[in-house]
């Protein structure tokens, strides 16, 4: 149990260091205009922040029912027109990041 706590502490420290340095999943990405519209007009943010802002938009506009997301016009420009499972959202978002 002691080793497990030490590993967790080390992992948290690495995560903080990566976030501060802006590398890995915390590296800033250029957003497409369509994705930027969903994310509040921001153009250069990390993928982790994109995911948070997408969910904020989805919940604010009540576009999900459980795992299923039914996009409105703005979100549909990023995810496509029909219903989509939340686990497939990341693949659709990737096309709008550089």
C-alpha positions in Angstrom: 0.0 0.0 0.0 2.9 2.3 0.7 4.3 1.7 -2.8 0.9 2.5 -4.3 0.7 5.8 -2.5 4.2 6.8 -3.6 3.4 5.9 -7.2 0.2 8.0 -7.1 2.2 11.0 -5.7 4.8 10.6 -8.4 2.1 10.4 -11.1 0.4 13.6 -9.8 3.8 15.4 -9.8 4.5 14.3 -13.4 1.0 15.4 -14.5 1.5 18.9 -12.9 4.9 19.2 -14.6 3.4 18.2 -18.0 0.6 20.7 -17.6 3.0 23.5 -16.6 5.3 22.7 -19.6 2.4 22.4 -22.0 3.4 19.0 -23.4 1.6 15.7 -24.1 -2.2 16.0 -23.7 -1.7 19.5 -22.3 -0.1 20.8 -25.5 -2.0 23.6 -27.1 -3.8 22.9 -30.4 -5.1 25.1 -33.1 -8.9 24.8 -33.3 -11.0 25.0 -36.5 -13.4 27.8 -36.8 -16.4 25.5 -36.2 -14.9 24.0 -33.0 -13.9 27.5 -31.8 -17.5 28.6 -32.1 -18.5 25.8 -29.7 -15.6 26.4 -27.3 -16.4 30.1 -26.8 -14.3 31.6 -29.5 -11.0 30.3 -28.2 -8.5 29.4 -30.9 -5.5 27.8 -29.2 -6.1 25.6 -26.2 -5.2 22.1 -25.0 -7.3 19.0 -25.9 -8.2 18.6 -22.2 -9.7 22.1 -22.1 -11.5 21.5 -25.4 -13.3 18.4 -23.9 -14.3 20.4 -20.8 -15.7 23.3 -22.9 -17.5 20.9 -25.2 -19.3 19.3 -22.3 -20.1 22.7 -20.8 -21.8 23.6 -24.1 -23.6 20.3 -24.3 -25.0 20.5 -20.7 -25.8 24.2 -21.0 -27.9 23.6 -24.1 -29.3 20.2 -22.8 -28.1 18.3 -25.8 -27.4 14.9 -24.1 -29.6 12.2 -22.7 -27.4 9.8 -20.9 -24.5 8.8 -23.2 -26.3 10.0 -26.4 -25.6 13.5 -27.7 -28.1 15.1 -30.1 -26.2 18.0 -31.6 -27.8 21.4 -32.4 -26.8 23.3 -35.5 -23.5 24.7 -34.0 -22.4 21.4 -32.4 -23.6 19.5 -35.5 -21.0 21.4 -37.6 -18.3 19.6 -35.5 -19.9 16.2 -34.6 -22.2 15.7 -37.6 -25.9 16.0 -37.9 -27.2 12.8 -36.2 -27.1 11.4 -32.7 -23.7 10.3 -31.5 -22.5 8.3 -28.5 -20.3 10.3 -26.2 -17.4 7.8 -26.5 -17.2 8.6 -30.3 -17.1 12.4 -29.7 -13.2 12.5 -29.3 -12.7 11.0 -32.8 -14.9 13.7 -34.3 -13.2 16.4 -32.4 -9.7 15.3 -33.5 -10.5 16.3 -37.1 -10.9 19.9 -35.9 -7.5 20.1 -34.1 -4.1 20.8 -35.5 
